[in-house]
Amino acid sequence: KQWYQRRVAITAGGAKFGDGTKDVFEATLICANGNVKFGALNNNIVWKAYRGLSENYQAATENKMGKVKCVEIKAKDNDMWMVKSITVTAGSEKTYIYNTDGSFLTSDRGDGKDVMQFCKQGDSTYGLEITTANKNWAGTGVNKMDVGVMLSKRNTKTGGNLQNTFVRGKIDHFILRDLKKFGNSKNGMPDCVTLTVRESDAWLIDEITVIQGKNSRVFKNKDNVWLVSNSSKGQSELRICYN
């Protein structure tokens, strides 16, 4: 009998100590031809799902289940878990999924949601080059920063999450996979980029370059807006549109 292995790698947020978890959650992989139940993701043997790190969970089925569509996770205890991204591996094929909602998973509904579905958005890949300004204090220090990225054009929005420490004057490169495309063109480009930070040091971006296929588009922070989670020192969201 042949078994088909599937692995789910879940990355927790890295901005806050409470982003990780040591409690039990349940996961189900939703595929085109059925579901794969991972059962309890038991994190209390050791602190497995630690903040900012990726943890692997595995399950096997007798049947091929087709393309991966979503991962559903249910909270069984009160402890919160900030899931930032999920990579599903089936054979040689990988599917990339992001928490674009930004909510915590927890059975206490006052602090988050007890059930969340994280779904694949599309088949397009985008490169990002983020240039931190070459000014005093423009970088983010030694701690990893969680950055939400949303690309948009008219009614189409798609995005993902990054984790990084940003250094003054440095260009950092990222790849976001399995996102939506813009328009009918294979190399369609977004009109706007929105970055969101949480629990962060102040960060000053010079520009963001979005790359899709052979096309690229540069978004400049012309107003020198600082990104920071403390609202008295700046703003936690920066939206830049191309013109």
N, C-alpha and C positions, 0 to 999 in steps of 0.2 A: 504494500500500500504506500502511495506517495503522499507526503504531507507538504503543504505549501506554507512556508514561514513568512510571517510579516512582523516587522519591527517598527515600533513607534518610539521616536526620540523626542522628548518633551523638554523644552528649555524654559526655565523659570525666569521671571524678571530679576534684574540685578540691582535695582535702585534702592530697595528697602530691605531691611533684615527680614521682615515678615513676608516677602515675596515667595520664599520657599515653603515647604511643608514637611511634616513628619506624620501626617494622618493618611487615612485610606480614602481613595477616590476610585470610581468605576469608569472604565472606558469601553466604548464600542466603536469599531471601525465600520463606517457606512460605505459600501461599495456599489458598483453598478448592478451586480448580480446577487446581492445579499449582504448580510452584516457579519462581522467577525467580532465576537465578544472577547475582550481582554480580561474581563472580570475585575477583581480588585487590584488596583495599583497600590501595593502595600509598601508605604514609605516609612513605617515606624520601626523596622528592624534596625536600620541606621537612618540618619537624616539624609535620605536619598535625593529627594527633589530639592536640593539646596539652591539658594538664590544665585542667579547668574550662570548656573551650570545646566548641562543637558543630561537627562537620565533615560536609559533604554528600557523598554518593556517589550515582551515578545508573546506571540500567539501563533497557532498553526491550525489550518483547516485541510480537509480532504479535497476540497474543490477550489478551482480558480474562481475568484470572486469579481474579476473585472477591475475596471478603473476605480481608483480611490476618489470618493466624493467629499466625505466629511469625517471628522472624529468627534464623537460625543463624549463628554466627561461629566459625571455626576459626583457631587460632593456628598460624603457620608458623615462627615464630622464638622465641627464648628471652625476648625483651623482654616485659614484662607490660603489660597494658592494662586499666584499670578502667573498663568501660562502665557508666555510671549510668542512662542513659535513651536511648530510641530513638523518633524520630518518623518514621513512614512516610507519604509523600504519594503518592497515586494520583489524578490529576485534582484535583478539589476536595475529596476525602475524605482525612482524616488519621486515623491510628491511633497511639495512644500506648502505649508498652511500657516497662517498668522492670526493672532488675536487682534483684529482691527477694532473690536468693541472696547477693549481696555478695561473690562470688568474683572473683579476677583471671582474665583470659584469658592463657595462656602455654603454650608447648609444654613447659615444665619443670613437670611435674605436682607437684613438691614445693612449688611456689609458687602453684599455682592449677589451672585446668582448661584442657585444650587444645581442647575443644569445648563451647559453651554454646548453648542455645536460650532466647531471650527471647520470651515469648508474651503476647498480649493476654489480660487477665484477665476482662473483661466489658464492659458498655456504660454503667455508671453513672459520674456525675461528682460529686465531692465538693469542697466548698470548705473551706479551713482558715484560721483566724485564730489566729496564735500570738502571745501577748503575753509579751514579755520583762519580767521583774520590774524595778521601779524601785528598784534597790538598787545600791550600789557594786560594780563589777566584774561585774554581771549580764550585760552584753553580751559579744560574742565577738571584739572587736577588728576589725582591718581585713581579715583574710583570710576568704575564703569558707569556709563550713562545709558539709560533706556531711551531710545528715540523712536517715536512712531512716525512713519512716513506715509503720506497720502498723496497720490497723483490724481489729478482730475482734469476733465475736459467736458464742458457742458454737463450732461447728466450722468456721465461715466466717472466713477471713482474706484480706485484700486490702490492697495498699499500693503505694507508689512512693517516689520520692526527691526531695529538695529541695536546692538550693544557694543559700546566702544568707549575708550578714553580718547579725548580729542586734544591735540597739542597745538600750541600757537604756531601759525604759519605752515602747518602740515596739510597735505592733501590725503584724505583717506578714501579707499575704494571699497565698494560694496556691490553685491549682486542680489537682487530680489527676483525670485523665480515664481512661476505659476500664477501670474497676475493677469488681469484683463488687458485686452488691446484697446486702442483708441481708434475708432472709425474703421473703415474697410481696408485701410492700408496695413500691410504686414508690419511696417516700420512707423506706425502712427505715434505721435508724440503728445504728451499732456500739455495743457496750457498753464497749469498751476501746480505748485508743490507746497504741501503743508507739513511742517515738522512740529511734533509735540513732545515735550519732555516732562518727566515727573521726578521729584526728589533730586534735583540736580544742582550742581554749581552753575554759576553764570557762564555762558558760552556765547561767543560772538562769531557768527558765520560770515565769511566774505562772499562765497558763491557756491551754488550747487549745479553740477552738470548731470543731466539725465541722458543716458545713452540707450538707444534701442536699435539693434541691428547696425546699420551704417550711419544712422542719424544721431545727432546730439543736439541738446538745447541747454543753454546756460541761463540760470536764474540767479540774479545778483541781489544781495541784501543792501539795496541802495540807501535805505534809511538807517542802517547800522543798528538794527533792533537786536537787543540782547535776549537770549533765551535763558530762563531761570525759573525754577518752581516757586520761588518767593516772589509774590506779586508786587511787593514794594520795591523790588530791584529790577524788574523787567516783566516779561510775559512768558507764559509757558507754551504758547503756540505762535508759530511764525508761518504766514502764508505769503508766498511770493509768486506772482504771475508774470508770464512772459509778455513783453511788449517791445 
